[in-house]
Amino acid sequence: MAQKLYITTSPHVHCGDTIERNMRTVIWALVPAFIASVIVFGAGALIVTATSVASCLFFEWFITRFLLKRPSTLSDGSAIITGILLAFNLPSNIPLYMIVMGALVAIGIGKMVFGGLGNNPFNPALVGRVFLLISFPARMTSWPVPHQMAAYADAVTGATPLNLIGQIVGGNTAAADQLPGLKDLFLGNIGGCLGEVSALALLIGFVILLWRKVITWHIPVTILATVTVLTGIMWLINPVLYVNPLYHLCAGGLMLGAIFMATDYVTSPMTAKGMVWYGIGIGILTVIIRYFGSYPEGMSFAILIMNAVVPLINNWCKPKRFGEAAK
């Protein structure tokens, strides 16, 4: 016979999406936030990001090559994204050895110990960030003041908007006078982690991801809506102690986490219904930690906690089999 019949498993038709293509899109979507961080923090943003990315690439190559004895997986781009997101969760004056330690934990414990990409139950960048936050709380909560980076290791530090919000909730209402305006929060003229200084830059990245259909709206919109509703209720109850919900949307790592980390394919639910419940859980936990926790920011912990709940959500929101009768 001139023609042979080949029998293969599904899928037989696909849209051309690949891991590499989606990872490249995420990297491009992170570029606006990276540019904003360089404008705000100068060379510190470049140093932290370059060190984090290089460390993540090295540790993934080393572990894959010498411990797992597998072919290199660097070409899929996931290690680059982990490095960028880890850097975006760090202050711009953090010592370099801490960045390397965070990258080792992110790649080694957060990803490769479970078998690599596609097997990790928790977002690797957040695993590295939380490790550093618990191990070095003083350095991880020392935030350089924008546009005052005299030297990488000798930056002027100050309170972030979330620090000030926490002081207000604690009874120091005078801290409200130090809060930056919403314009500064939106454009990025504030202190904080590299990736949380400009809500506008993050929203541009959100539009890119939606346009390229790398993510859907369910998780980010649900998280932001949940936080808006809860903080809005608190604000209406006592506007002296609780700030306008727009502050919570633009301050801290809420948008960074909602758009780029909670939407991670591996660690988020598979169905739209599951994504909505996942987003609601993250939003509730974030508000609780911000208002009543020891740390001013609760996004990282909220995402990791809900990462652990994802298997239960997937089981609960499992779609019915084709032809199965409704119960």
Secondary structure, DSSP 8 states (H G I E B T S, - for coil): --S------S-SS--S--HHHHHHHHHHHHHHHHHHHHHHHTHHHHHHHHHHHHHHHHHHHHIIIIIS-----GGGSHHHHHHHHHHHTS-TT--HHHHHHHHHIIIIITTGGGTSTTT-SS-HHHHHHHHHHHH-HHHHT-EE-TT--SSTTS--EE--HHHHHHHHHTT-GGGGGG---HHHHHHT-S-S-GGGS-HHHHHHHHHHHHHTTSS-SHHHHHHHHHHHHHHHHHHHH-TTTS--HHHHHHSTTHHHIIIIITT-TTTS-SSHHHHHHHHHHHHHHHHHHHHHSSSS--HHHHHHHHHHHHHHHHHHT----TT----
